[in-house]
Structure formats: structure tokens, C-alpha cells
């Protein structure tokens, strides 16, 4: 188990980051919200989870320990693998997921691409008592936006949507629909969540 990495951010993509540790570049699969707090060339501490398969070793990176813990816990539900777990955290904060499980909010969980009503009900049944109680005051862990990106949030959100299974056409429409919500600096994680909500209602 690789619990975290400390190093210089050597590369950023819409769905991954490269952190240089001891002269080795480690590729971390991350949500846009996690990526939004990383900056090229700066030192970063990134909690991680290593997923081992017969033909691959994949390292996932997170904004904090809570996000990593929820990522690992949701995978204890049957049918939830690392990609779907990451998609859940791309759409909802850890605290929001706790609220969804506690209130049996099927509509909230089906906002995640790849989860239908039947699957959501099954996941809730298995996870309701595993994630713990939502924090008082709600809102989950705040993720600071990446400063100075300007329009760069558009390709980040677009690529994240297509990686989550939406078509390029749908992603284009969703990016355009949330353009008016972009602040200065833009909050990429919030924009992605808003885009996913609009797509789920379409």
C-alpha cells in the first residue's frame, strides 16, 4: 500500500497528474477537484490508493485522506470498481455521498454516470452504514480552485466528462451550459459537478 506521495508536480492532465518522487515520475489518476489544487512545478502531498490487477498497477490520488478513505470504502460494494468509485467522487464530495447514503437519495446517486436506479439502490443497501455520518454543517471538504487558468477550465471539464462516459457532443453542450457559472478563478470541481447535474437531467 502506498499511502501518499510527496514531490514536485511534473505534469497535469484533465484526469491525471504526474508527481516526481526521487527522480521517478508517478502517474496518479485523480478527480478534477483533486487536480484543481495541484500546480505545475510546486511541491505537493497527495494521499494515494494503489489498485493492483493482474496486468496493471494503478495509483489513484486524492485531495485528502477522507476522499481516499471513501474511495476505498465504496469499492466494498459489489459492482463498484475503482473507475466507478472515482466517478462518484468526481460528481459528489465525500460528505455529500454520506448524506446521499443516509437519506437514501437515489436521484443523487444516479447523477453519477454508470449508476442506474437499480444499481443505486443496491449500492445504498450495502454502503449505508459503512461511510459514517455526514459532518455537521455539510458541504464536505472544500477544494480550492486553480488560480490563473481562465478558459483552461473548459478542456478540463470537457475531458473529464468524456472520460466518465458522456459523448463529446453532450460534453460540449454541458460545458457551454455552465460557462456562466465560472468565477475568477474558476472552481473546476464545482463546474464539473454542475455539468454532470445538467447532463443527468437532460
Secondary structure as UniProt FT lines:
FT   STRAND          4..12
FT   STRAND          16..21
FT   TURN            22..23
FT   STRAND          24..29
FT   HELIX           32..35
FT   TURN            36..37
FT   TURN            40..41
FT   STRAND          43..53
FT   TURN            54..55
FT   STRAND          56..62
FT   HELIX           65..74
FT   TURN            75..76
FT   TURN            78..79
FT   HELIX           82..91
FT   HELIX           94..103
FT   HELIX           106..109
FT   TURN            110..111
FT   TURN            113..114
FT   HELIX           117..127
FT   TURN            128..130
FT   TURN            136..137
FT   TURN            147..148
FT   HELIX           150..152
FT   HELIX           153..163
FT   TURN            164..165
FT   HELIX           168..178
FT   HELIX           179..181
FT   HELIX           188..201
//
